[in-house]
Amino acid sequence: MICQECKERPASLHFTKVVNGEKTVIQLCERCAQEKGEMFLLEGGAGFSINDLLAGLLNPSSFQNASPHTALGSQIVQCDVCGMTYQQFANIGRFGCANCYNAFRKELIPILKKLHSGNIAHGGKVPARMGGSLHLKKKIQECKSELAALIEQEEFEKAAEVRDQIRSLEKKLAEGEEKME
């Protein structure tokens, strides 16, 4: 992709801006981004982009001469598949492979909680025509989590109601699967 501003150099920064509900995508090279104020210079002339800012959210100490070790002591957290370390991920802001999600799970959970108001599970959307059994399965999982919490809090009467609700949902799910066969 070529820079939209100078039309000479390859675009290395891609911005999506939404102003008054209107979305525009801008593709710039580093030089044009600096000139337009989309990239900032730090002491020593090093560039600082929005991507660097996002990487800083992942590891605030990455800009302060961070060691390659995590808060777990001297153990380096590393992906078994691609070999990427958490420090490399924090600096780049991108995973090396799909397995990195599992490899860095412990480090990602607090970050996701901060970014998503305490939520760490993706709710997602399901198409209406395919959602019947998926919605039921999701509701059953929610009820089972609620049931476990109620049992832990020793609220057995409410837990019995939730248990009955789970049984009813599981019965609906089984009936729906029988119809499909």
ZIDAJO-V781856 format. One record per pair of residues at least 6 apart in sequence whose C-alpha atoms are under 6 Angstrom apart, sorted by the first residue. I is the first residue (numbers start at 1). J is the second residue. If there is no record, write none. Layout:
BEGIN
I&J ; I&J
END
This chain:
BEGIN
1&10 ; 1&11 ; 2&9 ; 2&10 ; 2&11 ; 3&9 ; 3&10 ; 3&11 ; 3&27 ; 3&28 ; 3&29 ; 4&27 ; 4&28 ; 10&29 ; 11&27 ; 11&28 ; 11&29 ; 12&29 ; 13&27 ; 13&28 ; 14&26 ; 14&27 ; 15&25 ; 15&26 ; 16&24 ; 16&25 ; 17&23 ; 17&24 ; 33&39 ; 39&48 ; 39&49 ; 40&47 ; 40&48 ; 41&47 ; 41&48 ; 55&90 ; 55&91 ; 55&93 ; 58&90 ; 59&90 ; 68&87 ; 69&76 ; 77&85 ; 77&86 ; 78&84 ; 78&85 ; 79&100 ; 79&103 ; 89&95 ; 112&120 ; 113&119 ; 113&120 ; 140&166 ; 147&159 ; 150&159
END
